[in-house]
Amino acid sequence: MTYKLNYENATEKRQAQKEEGRNNIPKEDGQIKHPEHLWRHEHLQILQREALMGNVERCREMILELPEYQRKDMKEMMIKSVAEMGRVLDL
């Protein structure tokens, strides 16, 4: 009887690759090679929380920490995010 592997389950797929000699799932190296992605993710979460709490001054500070090319989009995103909750964020 042949067992069908559930390749949506990464752990099961890695085990099968060890046994069968295939390796087509890359190792998780994003945080090691690209720590700025982790920083941006955490920064966005904190910024969104501050925006939802209405802390405008902290939002402005955090937006200034971003690269200049991202600031306008981030302002718009925070304003829209807060507007979805029925509030106004004056950035």
Backbone hydrogen bonds in HBPLUS format (Angstrom, degrees):
<---DONOR---> <-ACCEPTOR-->    atom                        ^
c    i                          cat <-CA-CA->   ^        H-A-AA   ^      H-
h    n   atom  resd res      DA  || num        DHA   H-A  angle D-A-AA Bond
n    s   type  num  typ     dist DA aas  dist angle  dist       angle   num
A0009-ASN N   A0006-ASN O   3.04 MM   3  5.71 160.2  2.08 117.7 123.7     1
A0013-LYS N   A0009-ASN O   2.99 MM   4  6.24 153.6  2.06 151.8 160.4     2
A0014-ARG N   A0010-ALA O   2.90 MM   4  6.09 158.6  1.95 150.1 155.0     3
A0015-GLN N   A0011-THR O   3.09 MM   4  6.31 158.2  2.14 146.2 151.9     4
A0016-ALA N   A0012-GLU O   3.02 MM   4  6.24 158.2  2.07 144.6 150.5     5
A0017-GLN N   A0013-LYS O   2.91 MM   4  6.15 149.2  2.01 145.5 154.4     6
A0018-LYS N   A0014-ARG O   2.99 MM   4  6.31 149.5  2.09 146.8 154.3     7
A0019-GLU N   A0015-GLN O   3.08 MM   4  6.39 160.9  2.12 150.0 154.7     8
A0020-GLU N   A0016-ALA O   2.78 MM   4  5.86 155.4  1.84 150.9 158.2     9
A0021-GLY N   A0017-GLN O   2.69 MM   4  5.21 122.2  2.02 136.6 145.2    10
A0032-ILE N   A0029-ASP O   3.14 MM   3  5.14 123.5  2.48  95.3 110.1    11
A0033-LYS N   A0029-ASP O   2.80 MM   4  5.87 177.9  1.80 165.4 166.1    12
A0034-HIS N   A0030-GLY O   2.79 MM   4  5.27 141.9  1.93 131.5 143.1    13
A0037-HIS N   A0034-HIS O   3.11 MM   3  5.87 154.7  2.17 121.0 126.4    14
A0039-TRP N   A0035-PRO O   3.06 MM   4  6.42 160.4  2.10 150.5 156.1    15
A0040-ARG N   A0036-GLU O   2.86 MM   4  6.02 162.1  1.89 146.2 150.7    16
A0041-HIS N   A0037-HIS O   2.97 MM   4  6.15 157.2  2.03 145.3 151.5    17
A0042-GLU N   A0038-LEU O   2.99 MM   4  6.22 169.5  2.00 155.6 157.7    18
A0043-HIS N   A0039-TRP O   2.79 MM   4  5.89 159.9  1.83 152.5 159.2    19
A0044-LEU N   A0040-ARG O   2.89 MM   4  5.98 158.8  1.94 146.7 151.7    20
A0045-GLN N   A0041-HIS O   3.10 MM   4  6.37 158.7  2.14 147.8 153.3    21
A0046-ILE N   A0042-GLU O   3.02 MM   4  6.27 164.1  2.05 153.6 157.2    22
A0047-LEU N   A0043-HIS O   2.85 MM   4  5.98 162.8  1.88 150.7 156.4    23
A0048-GLN N   A0044-LEU O   2.86 MM   4  6.00 160.2  1.90 149.4 154.5    24
A0049-ARG N   A0045-GLN O   3.04 MM   4  6.24 155.8  2.10 143.7 150.3    25
A0050-GLU N   A0046-ILE O   2.90 MM   4  6.16 161.9  1.93 154.2 159.0    26
A0051-ALA N   A0047-LEU O   2.90 MM   4  6.11 156.1  1.96 148.3 155.2    27
A0052-LEU N   A0048-GLN O   2.93 MM   4  6.15 159.9  1.97 148.7 153.7    28
A0053-MET N   A0049-ARG O   3.00 MM   4  6.24 138.5  2.18 142.1 153.4    29
A0055-ASN N   A0050-GLU O   2.99 MM   5  5.33 157.0  2.05 159.4 154.6    30
A0054-GLY N   A0051-ALA O   2.96 MM   3  5.01 149.8  2.06 100.5 110.2    31
A0056-VAL N   A0054-GLY O   2.99 MM   2  5.63 125.2  2.30 109.3  93.4    32
A0059-CYS N   A0055-ASN O   3.08 MM   4  6.33 154.2  2.15 149.1 157.1    33
A0060-ARG N   A0056-VAL O   2.93 MM   4  6.23 157.8  1.98 154.5 160.0    34
A0061-GLU N   A0057-GLU O   3.08 MM   4  6.37 158.7  2.13 146.6 152.0    35
A0062-MET N   A0058-ARG O   2.93 MM   4  6.17 162.1  1.97 151.1 155.8    36
A0063-ILE N   A0059-CYS O   2.86 MM   4  6.04 154.2  1.93 151.5 158.6    37
A0064-LEU N   A0060-ARG O   3.06 MM   4  6.27 149.4  2.16 144.6 152.3    38
A0065-GLU N   A0062-MET O   3.12 MM   3  5.13 141.8  2.27  95.9 107.1    39
A0066-LEU N   A0063-ILE O   3.09 MM   3  5.40 155.5  2.15 107.0 114.7    40
A0070-GLN N   A0067-PRO O   2.95 MM   3  5.62 159.9  1.99 122.2 128.8    41
A0071-ARG N   A0068-GLU O   3.30 MM   3  5.40 147.4  2.41 103.0 111.7    42
A0074-MET N   A0070-GLN O   2.96 MM   4  6.06 157.3  2.01 155.2 162.6    43
A0075-LYS N   A0071-ARG O   2.91 MM   4  6.13 158.6  1.96 154.3 159.3    44
A0076-GLU N   A0072-LYS O   3.09 MM   4  6.37 168.5  2.10 153.5 155.9    45
A0077-MET N   A0073-ASP O   2.87 MM   4  6.06 156.7  1.92 148.1 155.2    46
A0078-MET N   A0074-MET O   2.92 MM   4  6.12 159.7  1.96 151.6 156.0    47
A0079-ILE N   A0075-LYS O   2.94 MM   4  6.17 163.1  1.96 155.6 160.5    48
A0080-LYS N   A0076-GLU O   2.95 MM   4  6.13 164.7  1.97 151.3 155.3    49
A0081-SER N   A0077-MET O   2.88 MM   4  5.98 153.8  1.95 143.6 151.7    50
A0082-VAL N   A0078-MET O   3.00 MM   4  6.16 161.6  2.03 150.1 153.7    51
A0083-ALA N   A0079-ILE O   2.93 MM   4  6.07 151.6  2.01 142.7 151.7    52
A0084-GLU N   A0080-LYS O   2.99 MM   4  6.21 143.8  2.12 146.0 153.8    53
A0085-MET N   A0082-VAL O   2.95 MM   3  5.29 145.9  2.07 105.9 116.4    54
A0087-ARG N   A0082-VAL O   3.29 MM   5  5.63 162.4  2.32 138.2 136.9    55
A0086-GLY N   A0083-ALA O   2.86 MM   3  4.97 160.4  1.90 110.2 114.0    56
